[in-house]
Amino acid sequence: MTDNKRTVINHLLVDLFNHILHIEEKALKTGPYNNLSISELHVVEAIGIDQTLPMSSIAGKLDVTVGTLTVSMNNLVKKGYVIRERSEVDRRVVLIHLSSLGQDAFRHHEKFHKEMIEYTMEVLSEKESDVLVDVLSKLTDYFNKKYK
């Protein structure tokens, strides 16, 4: 592979990553959930709809410590997106689920992702979408091996 191609790939990956984060943040800030940060929205996403999860499971999904998650969780509870309860079985366990506002925010964010994927599928041929899946799978494998 030529140095020029490496430079182009690097530019495209960095540019794509930054664009997605910027657009995601912009969509969030102009929508009805503008008091959420991107990191808080990712916590909402990790909790999911119709689930009640212990803090440790959510922290594991996000690859953060329970202590780090607690800071975001306190903010999400104050803002009304999350409900925190103690387990009836084991009072040491803190269980989390989304409030109706949290579920609405989840669906709003999910719609953003669906629109991005729908556009991608519209502009790619079947063969191109197969190649994209293959390439993204390889990149994901690399990041998982390198940084997890």
Secondary structure, DSSP 8 states (H G I E B T S, - for coil): --HHHHHHHHHHHHHHHHHHHHHHHHHHHHSTTTT--HHHHHHHHHH-TT--EEHHHHHHHHT--HHHHHHHHHHHHHHTSEEEEE-SS-TT-EEEEE-HHHHHHHHHHHHHHHHHHHHHHHHS-HHHHHHHHHHHHHHHHHHHHHH-
